[in-house]
Amino acid sequence: MADMTDELGIRRGHALRAAVEQGLAGQAEPVVGLLDIAGIAGSAKALKAAFATPGVAITHTFAVKAASLVPVLGLLAECGLGAEVASPGELALARAAGVPAERTVLDSPAKTVAELREALALGIAVNADNPEELARIDRLRDTAPAGSPVGLRVNPQVGGGSIGAMSTATASSKFGVALRDPGATEWVLDAYARRPWLNRLHTHTGSQGVPLELMAAGVRAAYDLAERINAAAGRQQVEALDIGGGLPVNFGSDEVTPSFADYADLLRAEVPGLFDGRYGIVTEFGRSLLAKNGTVLARVEYAKSAGGRPIAVTHAGAQVATRTVFVPDSWPIRVLALDAKGVEKGGEPVVQDVAGPCCFAGDLVAKGRALPLLESGDHVALLDTGAYYFSNHFAYNSLPRPAVYGYRVPRDGEVEFAQVRAAQTEEELLAESGAGFPALRLQG
Ligand SMILES: *Cc1c(COP(=O)(O)O)cnc(C)c1O
């Protein structure tokens, strides 16, 4: 593993320097997102290897919200992964990337009738969130083809992790059927008994901040329930367990910990029946597949000082690192100080703030961080930002969505970049901001 960790950092170093040298980040485009193509493929491979079990059908889907970029979904599809989608837009992205229907899962908590109808028509898997949605599916199934696997999402209520907003298995989480509520388990058993076509069961116990043991406890609860449903049916009615995603990411170093193997091994110990061949397994990892394979590269526009504190004003702030800026204690990220050529700076660490371009005081990606002193014309790299950062733009100050590039680092030779997304143009920005409509008037 040490080798792979080193390689990730080495490839990233080459890519950062090449991105500056080739002008991907510079005067014209002061901030870009970079993705390590070999790294992404490596993460997908590690995931598949961790869960692979003879005789068990496993479908790994990628949670599209973690990197809603069509060429990335295409790469993951090439690697054999599918897509977990939670909106019509995400479904459209997955389809545009060529993700096959049998590897697509629709999971949103607020699916409309039209979305459900489309999903059933396409034959993609649907996980119902609640009793009302299940009743809608009952009605739609009268006319829809019967190809879609359908499951019910349950909330095992095993508890939360260190980040409240990421904890989906608390007593009152908004997701799924809350299993420990009075009468809920009985209701679920009855719901399956009445619907012989209900053939999956889904849980997603949380994301960043949820410990592995809690995730495994959530899967265990879903497995136990599936066993009860199947015993009552006298057959393998629940054919597959969808265990969600949520593997946390280490934002403190290049080390991948916990790994997919750590989690799969824990599941084999805690829920051995899941791997004995009776159940198919569906997974929905997002952050853990992409985070460490992405970097934001931004130019330092100015260096200044206030109240004795040096401040580097860069082009990467809340528009690309929204969670880090607004909830810094839960989402700290590593920042590298790079020189004007994109090479990591040496020099005595100086406690400084690394600020973004947004017009509010809290727009800092690092506060009081000891780094080689940043100067105007330097660059900063925000590490581990491949998931949920530059793919989930926040349109504050009408700052454009930055361009995104994938990179390949040949053993010897130049770094190659492949464009994933163009930077948002001023025309697009104007159109999105209603520039095509006349000014509002007091009288019509
Ligand atoms: C967000 C989400 C995921 C992915 O979570 P990660 O923490 O990125 O792995 C998977 N399943 C569902 C239902 C989700 O909402």
The ligand as a MOL file (V3000), in Angstrom:
LIG
                    3D

  0  0  0     0  0            999 V3000
M  V30 BEGIN CTAB
M  V30 COUNTS 15 15 0 0 0
M  V30 BEGIN ATOM
M  V30 1 C -24.4950 10.1300 -0.7610 0
M  V30 2 C -24.9580 8.7390 -0.8520 0
M  V30 3 C -24.0580 7.7130 -1.1160 0
M  V30 4 C -22.5660 7.9450 -1.2290 0
M  V30 5 O -22.0170 8.3400 -0.0160 0
M  V30 6 P -20.4290 8.4790 0.1300 0
M  V30 7 O -20.2400 8.9300 1.5130 0
M  V30 8 O -19.9960 9.5110 -0.8700 0
M  V30 9 O -19.8310 7.1570 -0.1490 0
M  V30 10 C -24.5460 6.4380 -1.2930 0
M  V30 11 N -25.8720 6.1670 -1.1630 0
M  V30 12 C -26.7710 7.1220 -0.8850 0
M  V30 13 C -28.1890 6.7560 -0.7710 0
M  V30 14 C -26.3480 8.4360 -0.7000 0
M  V30 15 O -27.2440 9.3750 -0.4050 0
M  V30 END ATOM
M  V30 BEGIN BOND
M  V30 1 1 1 2
M  V30 2 1 2 3
M  V30 3 2 2 14
M  V30 4 1 3 4
M  V30 5 2 3 10
M  V30 6 1 4 5
M  V30 7 1 5 6
M  V30 8 2 6 7
M  V30 9 1 6 8
M  V30 10 1 6 9
M  V30 11 1 10 11
M  V30 12 2 11 12
M  V30 13 1 12 13
M  V30 14 1 12 14
M  V30 15 1 14 15
M  V30 END BOND
M  V30 END CTAB
M  END
